[in-house]
Amino acid sequence: MKITDEIFQVGGGELTSPEDAAIYLINFAGHAALVDAGCGRSQKRVLKNIRACGVNPEEIEYLLITHCHFDHTGGVKQIKDMAQCKVVAHELDARFLEQGDNTVTAASWYGSSLEPFVIDRKLALPREQIDLGGRHIEAIHTPGHSPGSVVYVTESRGLKVLFGQDVHGPLDPSLLSNREDYIRSLNLLLSLKADILCEGHYGVYRGRDEIDNFIRSFMT
């Protein structure tokens, strides 16, 4: 699904498998990155969709993880092994991925287990820049849903695009969720004034009013 001529949804829902969170592809003139990787049960369809967007999987330079949950990370190791890309995640979630923790990653919710993998770049600052083909993607720490939840922000064709996976939560003690952090993070998302929101399960929102209304609906 085309979002701009540089950004596409290549996984999630009917595109791959119902249990997959959304997977987004960024392609800046042949320099590519994926945001999240689904559960890993439909990787052939993910790769087919990537190629349909004019990108060879081997051109993927980064796999940007928004948080550690299995519906976003179960497919990471397969893509990392195939594309030899660098995996980026916040350090507060990285340890659960490197340990293969099936509780905090919610792999057990899916009747599965997470195969551990190495995080190549561990984010630690409130905001960090990632270079992709001379363009910038900003990683912003937004804890609450998980301790190390991150959103990614970039510009495409004059539009500010926010990859805010799982804005909606949920919050659960087994996931180490924190409601106070979550509300603070939602307020931070509102302050970004994005033109496009690419969410994990609720689709793509366009226009600041639509995005603000969606985010605020989870603040009560």
KEDOKE-873851 format. One record per atom (N, C-alpha, C, O): residue number from 1; residue in one letter; y, z negated, x; atom name. Coordinates in steps of 0.2 Angstrom, whole numbers. Example, Ala and Ser with C-alpha at 12.3 -4.5 7.8 and 13.67 -1.06 7.14 Angstrom:
residues 2
  nr rest    py    pz    px atom
   1    a   -28   -39    66    N
   1    a   -22   -39    62   CA
   1    a   -16   -39    66    C
   1    a   -17   -42    71    O
   2    s   -11   -35    64    N
   2    s    -5   -36    68   CA
   2    s     0   -39    64    C
   2    s     6   -40    67    O
//
This chain:
residues 220
  nr rest    py    pz    px atom
   1    m    -6     0     4    N
   1    m     0     0     0   CA
   1    m     6     0     4    C
   1    m     7    -4     9    O
   2    k    10     5     3    N
   2    k    17     6     7   CA
   2    k    22     1     5    C
   2    k    23     0    -1    O
   3    i    25    -3    10    N
   3    i    30    -8     8   CA
   3    i    37    -5    11    C
   3    i    42    -5     7    O
   4    t    37    -3    17    N
   4    t    42     2    20   CA
   4    t    38     7    24    C
   4    t    32     7    24    O
   5    d    41    12    27    N
   5    d    37    17    31   CA
   5    d    35    14    37    C
   5    d    32    17    41    O
   6    e    36     7    39    N
   6    e    34     4    45   CA
   6    e    29    -2    43    C
   6    e    26    -4    47    O
   7    i    29    -4    37    N
   7    i    25   -10    35   CA
   7    i    20    -8    29    C
   7    i    23    -5    24    O
   8    f    14   -10    29    N
   8    f     9    -8    24   CA
   8    f     5   -15    23    C
   8    f     4   -19    27    O
   9    q     2   -15    16    N
   9    q    -3   -20    15   CA
   9    q   -10   -16    16    C
   9    q   -11   -11    13    O
  10    v   -14   -19    20    N
  10    v   -20   -15    21   CA
  10    v   -27   -19    19    C
  10    v   -32   -17    20    O
  11    g   -25   -25    17    N
  11    g   -31   -29    15   CA
  11    g   -29   -34     9    C
  11    g   -23   -36     9    O
  12    g   -34   -37     6    N
  12    g   -33   -42     1   CA
  12    g   -34   -39    -6    C
  12    g   -32   -33    -7    O
  13    g   -37   -43   -11    N
  13    g   -38   -40   -17   CA
  13    g   -42   -34   -18    C
  13    g   -48   -34   -14    O
  14    e   -40   -29   -21    N
  14    e   -44   -23   -22   CA
  14    e   -44   -19   -16    C
  14    e   -48   -14   -16    O
  15    l   -40   -20   -11    N
  15    l   -40   -16    -5   CA
  15    l   -46   -17    -1    C
  15    l   -48   -13     3    O
  16    t   -48   -24    -1    N
  16    t   -54   -25     3   CA
  16    t   -59   -29    -1    C
  16    t   -64   -27    -4    O
  17    s   -58   -36    -2    N
  17    s   -62   -40    -5   CA
  17    s   -58   -46    -9    C
  17    s   -53   -48    -6    O
  18    p   -61   -48   -15    N
  18    p   -57   -52   -19   CA
  18    p   -55   -59   -15    C
  18    p   -50   -62   -17    O
  19    e   -59   -61   -11    N
  19    e   -58   -68    -8   CA
  19    e   -53   -67    -2    C
  19    e   -51   -72     1    O
  20    d   -51   -61     0    N
  20    d   -47   -60     6   CA
  20    d   -40   -62     4    C
  20    d   -37   -60    -2    O
  21    a   -36   -66     8    N
  21    a   -29   -66     7   CA
  21    a   -26   -59     9    C
  21    a   -30   -55    13    O
  22    a   -20   -58     8    N
  22    a   -17   -51    10   CA
  22    a   -17   -50    17    C
  22    a   -16   -55    21    O
  23    i   -18   -44    20    N
  23    i   -17   -42    27   CA
  23    i   -12   -37    27    C
  23    i   -12   -32    24    O
  24    y    -7   -38    31    N
  24    y    -1   -34    32   CA
  24    y    -1   -30    39    C
  24    y    -3   -34    44    O
  25    l     1   -24    39    N
  25    l     1   -20    45   CA
  25    l     8   -19    47    C
  25    l    12   -16    42    O
  26    i    11   -20    53    N
  26    i    17   -18    55   CA
  26    i    16   -13    60    C
  26    i    12   -14    65    O
  27    n    20    -7    60    N
  27    n    19    -2    65   CA
  27    n    26     1    67    C
  27    n    29     4    63    O
  28    f    28    -2    73    N
  28    f    34     0    75   CA
  28    f    33     6    81    C
  28    f    32     5    87    O
  29    a    33    12    78    N
  29    a    33    18    83   CA
  29    a    27    17    87    C
  29    a    27    19    93    O
  30    g    21    16    84    N
  30    g    15    16    88   CA
  30    g    13     9    91    C
  30    g     8     8    94    O
  31    h    18     4    90    N
  31    h    16    -3    93   CA
  31    h    15    -7    86    C
  31    h    19    -8    82    O
  32    a     9    -9    86    N
  32    a     6   -12    79   CA
  32    a     4   -19    80    C
  32    a     2   -21    85    O
  33    a     5   -22    74    N
  33    a     3   -29    73   CA
  33    a     0   -30    66    C
  33    a     2   -27    62    O
  34    l    -5   -35    66    N
  34    l    -8   -37    59   CA
  34    l    -5   -44    58    C
  34    l    -5   -48    62    O
  35    v    -4   -45    52    N
  35    v    -2   -52    49   CA
  35    v    -9   -54    45    C
  35    v   -10   -52    40    O
  36    d   -12   -59    48    N
  36    d   -19   -62    45   CA
  36    d   -24   -56    45    C
  36    d   -23   -50    46    O
  37    a   -30   -59    43    N
  37    a   -36   -55    44   CA
  37    a   -41   -55    39    C
  37    a   -47   -53    40    O
  38    g   -40   -59    33    N
  38    g   -45   -60    28   CA
  38    g   -51   -64    30    C
  38    g   -51   -67    36    O
  39    c   -56   -64    26    N
  39    c   -62   -68    27   CA
  39    c   -67   -65    32    C
  39    c   -71   -68    35    O
  40    g   -66   -58    33    N
  40    g   -70   -55    38   CA
  40    g   -77   -52    35    C
  40    g   -81   -49    38    O
  41    r   -77   -51    28    N
  41    r   -83   -49    25   CA
  41    r   -82   -41    23    C
  41    r   -86   -38    21    O
  42    s   -76   -39    24    N
  42    s   -74   -32    22   CA
  42    s   -71   -28    28    C
  42    s   -66   -24    27    O
  43    q   -73   -29    34    N
  43    q   -69   -27    40   CA
  43    q   -69   -19    40    C
  43    q   -64   -16    43    O
  44    k   -74   -16    38    N
  44    k   -74    -9    38   CA
  44    k   -69    -6    34    C
  44    k   -66    -1    35    O
  45    r   -68    -9    28    N
  45    r   -62    -7    23   CA
  45    r   -56    -8    26    C
  45    r   -51    -4    26    O
  46    v   -55   -14    30    N
  46    v   -48   -15    33   CA
  46    v   -47   -10    38    C
  46    v   -41    -7    39    O
  47    l   -52    -8    42    N
  47    l   -51    -3    48   CA
  47    l   -49     3    45    C
  47    l   -45     7    48    O
  48    k   -53     5    40    N
  48    k   -51    12    36   CA
  48    k   -44    12    34    C
  48    k   -41    17    34    O
  49    n   -42     6    31    N
  49    n   -35     6    28   CA
  49    n   -30     7    34    C
  49    n   -25    10    33    O
  50    i   -31     3    39    N
  50    i   -27     4    45   CA
  50    i   -26    11    47    C
  50    i   -21    13    49    O
  51    r   -32    14    48    N
  51    r   -32    21    50   CA
  51    r   -28    26    45    C
  51    r   -25    31    47    O
  52    a   -29    24    39    N
  52    a   -25    28    34   CA
  52    a   -18    28    34    C
  52    a   -14    32    32    O
  53    c   -15    22    37    N
  53    c    -8    21    39   CA
  53    c    -6    25    45    C
  53    c     0    24    47    O
  54    g   -10    28    48    N
  54    g    -9    32    54   CA
  54    g    -9    28    61    C
  54    g    -6    30    66    O
  55    v   -13    22    60    N
  55    v   -13    18    66   CA
  55    v   -21    17    68    C
  55    v   -25    16    64    O
  56    n   -22    18    74    N
  56    n   -29    17    77   CA
  56    n   -29    10    78    C
  56    n   -25     7    81    O
  57    p   -35     6    76    N
  57    p   -36    -1    77   CA
  57    p   -34    -3    84    C
  57    p   -32    -8    86    O
  58    e   -36     1    89    N
  58    e   -35     0    96   CA
  58    e   -28    -1    98    C
  58    e   -26    -4   103    O
  59    e   -23     2    94    N
  59    e   -16     1    95   CA
  59    e   -13    -6    93    C
  59    e    -7    -7    94    O
  60    i   -17   -10    90    N
  60    i   -15   -16    87   CA
  60    i   -14   -21    93    C
  60    i   -18   -22    97    O
  61    e    -8   -23    94    N
  61    e    -6   -27   100   CA
  61    e    -6   -35    99    C
  61    e    -8   -39   103    O
  62    y    -5   -37    92    N
  62    y    -5   -44    90   CA
  62    y    -8   -45    84    C
  62    y    -8   -40    79    O
  63    l   -12   -50    83    N
  63    l   -14   -53    77   CA
  63    l   -10   -59    75    C
  63    l   -12   -64    78    O
  64    l    -6   -59    71    N
  64    l    -1   -64    69   CA
  64    l    -4   -69    64    C
  64    l    -5   -66    58    O
  65    i    -6   -75    65    N
  65    i    -9   -79    60   CA
  65    i    -4   -83    57    C
  65    i     0   -87    60    O
  66    t    -4   -84    50    N
  66    t     1   -88    47   CA
  66    t    -1   -95    46    C
  66    t     3  -100    47    O
  67    h    -8   -96    46    N
  67    h   -11  -103    46   CA
  67    h   -18  -102    46    C
  67    h   -21   -97    46    O
  68    c   -22  -108    47    N
  68    c   -29  -108    49   CA
  68    c   -34  -107    44    C
  68    c   -40  -106    45    O
  69    h   -32  -106    38    N
  69    h   -37  -106    32   CA
  69    h   -41   -99    32    C
  69    h   -39   -94    34    O
  70    f   -47  -100    30    N
  70    f   -53   -95    31   CA
  70    f   -51   -89    28    C
  70    f   -53   -83    31    O
  71    d   -48   -89    22    N
  71    d   -46   -82    19   CA
  71    d   -41   -78    23    C
  71    d   -40   -72    21    O
  72    h   -38   -81    28    N
  72    h   -33   -78    32   CA
  72    h   -36   -77    39    C
  72    h   -34   -72    43    O
  73    t   -41   -81    41    N
  73    t   -43   -81    48   CA
  73    t   -51   -79    49    C
  73    t   -53   -78    55    O
  74    g   -55   -79    44    N
  74    g   -62   -78    45   CA
  74    g   -63   -71    48    C
  74    g   -69   -70    52    O
  75    g   -59   -66    48    N
  75    g   -60   -59    51   CA
  75    g   -57   -59    57    C
  75    g   -57   -53    60    O
  76    v   -53   -64    60    N
  76    v   -50   -63    66   CA
  76    v   -54   -61    72    C
  76    v   -52   -57    76    O
  77    k   -60   -65    73    N
  77    k   -64   -63    79   CA
  77    k   -66   -56    79    C
  77    k   -66   -53    85    O
  78    q   -68   -53    74    N
  78    q   -70   -46    74   CA
  78    q   -65   -42    76    C
  78    q   -66   -37    80    O
  79    i   -59   -43    73    N
  79    i   -53   -38    75   CA
  79    i   -51   -39    82    C
  79    i   -50   -35    86    O
  80    k   -51   -46    84    N
  80    k   -49   -47    91   CA
  80    k   -54   -44    96    C
  80    k   -52   -41   101    O
  81    d   -60   -44    95    N
  81    d   -65   -42    99   CA
  81    d   -65   -34    99    C
  81    d   -66   -31   105    O
  82    m   -63   -31    94    N
  82    m   -63   -24    93   CA
  82    m   -57   -21    96    C
  82    m   -57   -16   100    O
  83    a   -51   -24    95    N
  83    a   -44   -21    97   CA
  83    a   -42   -24   103    C
  83    a   -37   -21   106    O
  84    q   -45   -30   106    N
  84    q   -43   -33   112   CA
  84    q   -35   -35   111    C
  84    q   -32   -35   116    O
  85    c   -33   -37   105    N
  85    c   -26   -39   104   CA
  85    c   -26   -46   105    C
  85    c   -30   -50   106    O
  86    k   -19   -48   106    N
  86    k   -18   -55   107   CA
  86    k   -17   -59   100    C
  86    k   -14   -56    96    O
  87    v   -20   -65   100    N
  87    v   -20   -69    93   CA
  87    v   -14   -74    94    C
  87    v   -14   -78    99    O
  88    v   -10   -74    89    N
  88    v    -4   -79    89   CA
  88    v    -5   -84    83    C
  88    v    -6   -82    78    O
  89    a    -4   -90    85    N
  89    a    -5   -95    80   CA
  89    a    -1  -101    82    C
  89    a     0  -102    88    O
  90    h     1  -106    77    N
  90    h     4  -112    79   CA
  90    h    -1  -117    82    C
  90    h    -6  -117    80    O
  91    e     2  -121    87    N
  91    e    -3  -125    91   CA
  91    e    -6  -130    86    C
  91    e   -11  -133    88    O
  92    l    -2  -132    81    N
  92    l    -5  -137    76   CA
  92    l   -11  -135    72    C
  92    l   -15  -139    70    O
  93    d   -12  -128    71    N
  93    d   -17  -126    68   CA
  93    d   -22  -123    73    C
  93    d   -28  -122    71    O
  94    a   -20  -121    79    N
  94    a   -24  -118    84   CA
  94    a   -31  -121    85    C
  94    a   -36  -119    86    O
  95    r   -30  -128    86    N
  95    r   -36  -132    88   CA
  95    r   -42  -132    82    C
  95    r   -48  -132    84    O
  96    f   -40  -131    76    N
  96    f   -45  -130    71   CA
  96    f   -49  -124    71    C
  96    f   -55  -123    70    O
  97    l   -45  -119    73    N
  97    l   -48  -112    74   CA
  97    l   -53  -112    81    C
  97    l   -58  -109    81    O
  98    e   -50  -115    86    N
  98    e   -54  -115    92   CA
  98    e   -60  -119    92    C
  98    e   -65  -118    95    O
  99    q   -60  -124    87    N
  99    q   -66  -129    87   CA
  99    q   -70  -126    81    C
  99    q   -76  -129    81    O
 100    g   -68  -121    77    N
 100    g   -72  -119    71   CA
 100    g   -73  -125    66    C
 100    g   -78  -126    64    O
 101    d   -68  -128    65    N
 101    d   -68  -134    60   CA
 101    d   -68  -131    53    C
 101    d   -63  -127    50    O
 102    n   -74  -132    49    N
 102    n   -75  -129    43   CA
 102    n   -71  -133    37    C
 102    n   -71  -130    31    O
 103    t   -69  -139    38    N
 103    t   -66  -143    33   CA
 103    t   -58  -141    33    C
 103    t   -56  -139    28    O
 104    v   -55  -142    38    N
 104    v   -47  -140    38   CA
 104    v   -46  -133    37    C
 104    v   -41  -131    35    O
 105    t   -50  -129    40    N
 105    t   -49  -121    39   CA
 105    t   -51  -119    32    C
 105    t   -50  -113    30    O
 106    a   -55  -124    28    N
 106    a   -57  -122    21   CA
 106    a   -63  -117    21    C
 106    a   -64  -114    16    O
 107    a   -66  -116    27    N
 107    a   -72  -111    27   CA
 107    a   -77  -114    22    C
 107    a   -80  -110    19    O
 108    s   -78  -120    21    N
 108    s   -83  -123    17   CA
 108    s   -81  -121     9    C
 108    s   -86  -121     5    O
 109    w   -75  -120     8    N
 109    w   -73  -118     1   CA
 109    w   -76  -112    -1    C
 109    w   -77  -110    -7    O
 110    y   -77  -108     4    N
 110    y   -80  -101     3   CA
 110    y   -87  -100     5    C
 110    y   -90   -95     5    O
 111    g   -90  -106     5    N
 111    g   -98  -106     7   CA
 111    g   -99  -103    13    C
 111    g  -104  -100    14    O
 112    s   -95  -104    18    N
 112    s   -96  -100    25   CA
 112    s   -94  -105    30    C
 112    s   -92  -111    29    O
 113    s   -94  -102    36    N
 113    s   -92  -106    42   CA
 113    s   -88  -101    47    C
 113    s   -89   -95    47    O
 114    l   -83  -105    50    N
 114    l   -78  -101    54   CA
 114    l   -81  -100    61    C
 114    l   -83  -105    65    O
 115    e   -82   -94    64    N
 115    e   -84   -93    71   CA
 115    e   -78   -94    75    C
 115    e   -73   -91    74    O
 116    p   -78   -99    80    N
 116    p   -72  -101    84   CA
 116    p   -70   -95    88    C
 116    p   -74   -90    90    O
 117    f   -63   -95    89    N
 117    f   -60   -90    94   CA
 117    f   -54   -93    97    C
 117    f   -52   -98    95    O
 118    v   -52   -89   103    N
 118    v   -47   -92   107   CA
 118    v   -40   -89   104    C
 118    v   -40   -83   102    O
 119    i   -35   -94   104    N
 119    i   -28   -92   102   CA
 119    i   -25   -90   109    C
 119    i   -24   -94   113    O
 120    d   -22   -84   109    N
 120    d   -19   -82   116   CA
 120    d   -12   -85   117    C
 120    d   -10   -86   122    O
 121    r    -9   -85   111    N
 121    r    -2   -88   112   CA
 121    r    -1   -93   106    C
 121    r    -2   -92   100    O
 122    k     0   -99   109    N
 122    k     1  -105   104   CA
 122    k     8  -106   103    C
 122    k    12  -108   108    O
 123    l    11  -106    97    N
 123    l    18  -107    95   CA
 123    l    19  -114    95    C
 123    l    15  -118    93    O
 124    a    25  -117    98    N
 124    a    26  -124    98   CA
 124    a    33  -125    96    C
 124    a    35  -131    94    O
 125    l    38  -121    96    N
 125    l    45  -122    95   CA
 125    l    46  -120    87    C
 125    l    42  -117    84    O
 126    p    51  -123    84    N
 126    p    53  -122    77   CA
 126    p    54  -114    76    C
 126    p    52  -112    71    O
 127    r    56  -110    81    N
 127    r    57  -103    80   CA
 127    r    55  -100    87    C
 127    r    58  -102    92    O
 128    e    52   -94    87    N
 128    e    50   -91    93   CA
 128    e    50   -83    91    C
 128    e    49   -81    86    O
 129    q    52   -79    97    N
 129    q    52   -72    96   CA
 129    q    46   -69    99    C
 129    q    44   -71   104    O
 130    i    44   -64    95    N
 130    i    38   -60    98   CA
 130    i    41   -53    98    C
 130    i    43   -50    94    O
 131    d    40   -50   104    N
 131    d    42   -43   105   CA
 131    d    37   -38   103    C
 131    d    31   -39   105    O
 132    l    38   -33   100    N
 132    l    34   -28    98   CA
 132    l    37   -21    98    C
 132    l    41   -19    94    O
 133    g    36   -18   104    N
 133    g    39   -11   105   CA
 133    g    46   -11   106    C
 133    g    49    -6   103    O
 134    g    49   -16   108    N
 134    g    56   -17   109   CA
 134    g    60   -20   103    C
 134    g    66   -20   103    O
 135    r    56   -21    98    N
 135    r    58   -24    91   CA
 135    r    56   -31    91    C
 135    r    52   -33    95    O
 136    h    59   -35    87    N
 136    h    58   -42    87   CA
 136    h    55   -45    80    C
 136    h    57   -42    75    O
 137    i    50   -49    81    N
 137    i    47   -53    75   CA
 137    i    48   -60    77    C
 137    i    46   -62    82    O
 138    e    51   -64    72    N
 138    e    53   -71    73   CA
 138    e    47   -75    69    C
 138    e    46   -74    63    O
 139    a    44   -79    73    N
 139    a    39   -84    70   CA
 139    a    43   -91    69    C
 139    a    46   -93    73    O
 140    i    42   -93    63    N
 140    i    46   -99    61   CA
 140    i    41  -104    58    C
 140    i    37  -103    54    O
 141    h    41  -110    61    N
 141    h    36  -115    59   CA
 141    h    38  -118    52    C
 141    h    44  -120    51    O
 142    t    33  -118    47    N
 142    t    35  -120    40   CA
 142    t    29  -124    38    C
 142    t    25  -122    34    O
 143    p    28  -130    40    N
 143    p    23  -135    39   CA
 143    p    23  -137    31    C
 143    p    28  -136    28    O
 144    g    17  -139    29    N
 144    g    16  -141    22   CA
 144    g    10  -140    19    C
 144    g     5  -144    18    O
 145    h     8  -133    19    N
 145    h     2  -131    16   CA
 145    h    -3  -133    21    C
 145    h    -9  -135    20    O
 146    s    -2  -131    28    N
 146    s    -6  -134    33   CA
 146    s    -1  -136    39    C
 146    s     5  -135    38    O
 147    p    -3  -140    43    N
 147    p     2  -143    48   CA
 147    p     5  -137    52    C
 147    p    11  -138    54    O
 148    g     1  -132    54    N
 148    g     4  -127    58   CA
 148    g     6  -120    54    C
 148    g     5  -115    57    O
 149    s     7  -121    48    N
 149    s     9  -115    44   CA
 149    s    15  -111    47    C
 149    s    20  -115    50    O
 150    v    15  -105    48    N
 150    v    21  -101    51   CA
 150    v    22   -95    46    C
 150    v    18   -92    43    O
 151    v    29   -93    46    N
 151    v    31   -87    43   CA
 151    v    33   -82    48    C
 151    v    36   -85    53    O
 152    y    33   -76    47    N
 152    y    35   -71    52   CA
 152    y    41   -67    48    C
 152    y    40   -65    42    O
 153    v    46   -66    52    N
 153    v    52   -62    49   CA
 153    v    54   -56    54    C
 153    v    54   -57    60    O
 154    t    55   -50    51    N
 154    t    57   -45    55   CA
 154    t    61   -40    50    C
 154    t    62   -41    44    O
 155    e    64   -35    53    N
 155    e    68   -30    50   CA
 155    e    65   -24    50    C
 155    e    62   -22    55    O
 156    s    65   -20    44    N
 156    s    63   -13    44   CA
 156    s    67    -9    39    C
 156    s    68   -11    33    O
 157    r    70    -4    42    N
 157    r    74     0    38   CA
 157    r    80    -3    35    C
 157    r    82    -2    29    O
 158    g    83    -8    39    N
 158    g    89   -12    36   CA
 158    g    87   -17    32    C
 158    g    92   -20    29    O
 159    l    81   -19    30    N
 159    l    79   -24    26   CA
 159    l    75   -30    30    C
 159    l    72   -29    34    O
 160    k    77   -36    28    N
 160    k    74   -42    31   CA
 160    k    67   -43    27    C
 160    k    67   -44    21    O
 161    v    62   -43    31    N
 161    v    55   -43    28   CA
 161    v    52   -50    30    C
 161    v    52   -52    36    O
 162    l    50   -54    25    N
 162    l    47   -61    26   CA
 162    l    40   -61    25    C
 162    l    38   -59    19    O
 163    f    36   -62    30    N
 163    f    28   -63    28   CA
 163    f    27   -70    27    C
 163    f    26   -74    32    O
 164    g    27   -72    21    N
 164    g    27   -79    19   CA
 164    g    20   -80    15    C
 164    g    20   -81     9    O
 165    q    15   -80    19    N
 165    q     8   -81    16   CA
 165    q     7   -88    13    C
 165    q     9   -93    16    O
 166    d     5   -89     7    N
 166    d     3   -95     4   CA
 166    d     9   -99     3    C
 166    d     9  -105     3    O
 167    v    15   -96     1    N
 167    v    21  -100    -2   CA
 167    v    19  -104    -7    C
 167    v    22  -110    -8    O
 168    h    14  -102   -11    N
 168    h    12  -106   -17   CA
 168    h     8  -112   -16    C
 168    h     6  -116   -20    O
 169    g     6  -113    -9    N
 169    g     1  -119    -8   CA
 169    g    -6  -116    -8    C
 169    g    -7  -110    -6    O
 170    p   -11  -120   -10    N
 170    p   -11  -126   -13   CA
 170    p   -10  -132    -8    C
 170    p   -11  -131    -2    O
 171    l    -9  -138   -10    N
 171    l    -9  -144    -6   CA
 171    l   -15  -148    -7    C
 171    l   -17  -149   -13    O
 172    d   -18  -150    -2    N
 172    d   -25  -154    -3   CA
 172    d   -26  -158     3    C
 172    d   -24  -156     9    O
 173    p   -28  -164     2    N
 173    p   -29  -169     8   CA
 173    p   -34  -166    13    C
 173    p   -33  -167    19    O
 174    s   -39  -163    11    N
 174    s   -44  -160    16   CA
 174    s   -41  -155    21    C
 174    s   -43  -153    26    O
 175    l   -35  -152    18    N
 175    l   -32  -146    22   CA
 175    l   -26  -149    27    C
 175    l   -22  -146    30    O
 176    l   -25  -156    26    N
 176    l   -20  -160    30   CA
 176    l   -13  -157    27    C
 176    l    -8  -157    31    O
 177    s   -13  -156    21    N
 177    s    -6  -154    18   CA
 177    s    -2  -160    17    C
 177    s    -4  -166    17    O
 178    n     5  -158    17    N
 178    n    10  -163    17   CA
 178    n    16  -161    12    C
 178    n    19  -156    13    O
 179    r    16  -164     6    N
 179    r    21  -162     1   CA
 179    r    28  -162     4    C
 179    r    32  -157     2    O
 180    e    30  -167     7    N
 180    e    37  -167     9   CA
 180    e    39  -162    14    C
 180    e    44  -159    14    O
 181    d    34  -160    19    N
 181    d    35  -155    23   CA
 181    d    35  -148    19    C
 181    d    39  -144    21    O
 182    y    31  -148    14    N
 182    y    31  -141    10   CA
 182    y    37  -140     7    C
 182    y    40  -134     7    O
 183    i    40  -145     4    N
 183    i    47  -144     0   CA
 183    i    52  -142     5    C
 183    i    56  -138     4    O
 184    r    52  -145    11    N
 184    r    57  -143    16   CA
 184    r    56  -136    18    C
 184    r    61  -133    19    O
 185    s    50  -134    19    N
 185    s    49  -127    21   CA
 185    s    51  -122    16    C
 185    s    53  -117    18    O
 186    l    50  -124     9    N
 186    l    52  -119     4   CA
 186    l    59  -119     4    C
 186    l    62  -113     3    O
 187    n    63  -124     5    N
 187    n    70  -123     6   CA
 187    n    72  -119    12    C
 187    n    77  -115    12    O
 188    l    69  -120    17    N
 188    l    70  -115    23   CA
 188    l    69  -108    21    C
 188    l    73  -104    23    O
 189    l    64  -107    18    N
 189    l    62  -100    16   CA
 189    l    68   -97    11    C
 189    l    70   -91    12    O
 190    l    71  -101     7    N
 190    l    76   -99     3   CA
 190    l    82   -97     7    C
 190    l    86   -92     6    O
 191    s    83  -101    13    N
 191    s    89  -100    17   CA
 191    s    89   -94    21    C
 191    s    94   -91    24    O
 192    l    83   -91    22    N
 192    l    82   -85    26   CA
 192    l    85   -78    22    C
 192    l    86   -73    25    O
 193    k    85   -79    15    N
 193    k    88   -73    11   CA
 193    k    85   -67    13    C
 193    k    88   -62    15    O
 194    a    78   -67    12    N
 194    a    74   -61    13   CA
 194    a    76   -55     8    C
 194    a    77   -57     2    O
 195    d    75   -49    10    N
 195    d    75   -44     5   CA
 195    d    68   -42     2    C
 195    d    68   -40    -4    O
 196    i    63   -43     6    N
 196    i    56   -42     4   CA
 196    i    52   -48     6    C
 196    i    52   -50    12    O
 197    l    48   -51     1    N
 197    l    43   -56     3   CA
 197    l    36   -53     2    C
 197    l    34   -51    -3    O
 198    c    32   -54     7    N
 198    c    25   -52     7   CA
 198    c    21   -58     7    C
 198    c    20   -62    12    O
 199    e    18   -60     1    N
 199    e    15   -66     0   CA
 199    e     7   -65     1    C
 199    e     5   -59     2    O
 200    g     4   -71     2    N
 200    g    -3   -70     3   CA
 200    g    -8   -69    -3    C
 200    g   -13   -65    -2    O
 201    h    -6   -71    -9    N
 201    h   -10   -70   -15   CA
 201    h    -7   -67   -21    C
 201    h   -10   -65   -26    O
 202    y     0   -67   -21    N
 202    y     4   -66   -27   CA
 202    y     7   -59   -26    C
 202    y    11   -57   -30    O
 203    g     6   -55   -20    N
 203    g     9   -49   -20   CA
 203    g    15   -48   -16    C
 203    g    17   -53   -12    O
 204    v    19   -43   -17    N
 204    v    25   -41   -14   CA
 204    v    31   -42   -18    C
 204    v    31   -39   -24    O
 205    y    36   -46   -16    N
 205    y    42   -47   -20   CA
 205    y    48   -43   -17    C
 205    y    49   -44   -11    O
 206    r    52   -40   -21    N
 206    r    58   -37   -18   CA
 206    r    65   -39   -22    C
 206    r    65   -40   -28    O
 207    g    70   -40   -18    N
 207    g    76   -42   -20   CA
 207    g    77   -50   -20    C
 207    g    72   -53   -21    O
 208    r    83   -52   -18    N
 208    r    84   -59   -17   CA
 208    r    83   -64   -23    C
 208    r    80   -69   -23    O
 209    d    85   -61   -29    N
 209    d    84   -65   -35   CA
 209    d    76   -66   -37    C
 209    d    74   -72   -38    O
 210    e    73   -61   -36    N
 210    e    65   -61   -38   CA
 210    e    62   -66   -33    C
 210    e    58   -70   -35    O
 211    i    64   -65   -26    N
 211    i    61   -69   -21   CA
 211    i    63   -77   -22    C
 211    i    58   -81   -22    O
 212    d    69   -78   -24    N
 212    d    71   -85   -25   CA
 212    d    68   -88   -31    C
 212    d    66   -94   -30    O
 213    n    67   -84   -36    N
 213    n    64   -87   -42   CA
 213    n    57   -89   -41    C
 213    n    54   -94   -43    O
 214    f    53   -84   -37    N
 214    f    46   -86   -35   CA
 214    f    46   -92   -31    C
 214    f    41   -96   -33    O
 215    i    50   -93   -26    N
 215    i    49   -98   -21   CA
 215    i    51  -105   -25    C
 215    i    47  -110   -25    O
 216    r    56  -105   -29    N
 216    r    58  -111   -33   CA
 216    r    53  -113   -38    C
 216    r    53  -119   -40    O
 217    s    49  -108   -40    N
 217    s    44  -110   -46   CA
 217    s    39  -115   -43    C
 217    s    35  -118   -47    O
 218    f    38  -116   -36    N
 218    f    34  -121   -33   CA
 218    f    37  -127   -31    C
 218    f    34  -131   -28    O
 219    m    43  -128   -33    N
 219    m    47  -134   -30   CA
 219    m    47  -139   -35    C
 219    m    50  -145   -33    O
 220    t    45  -139   -41    N
 220    t    45  -144   -46   CA
 220    t    39  -148   -46    C
 220    t    39  -153   -49    O
//
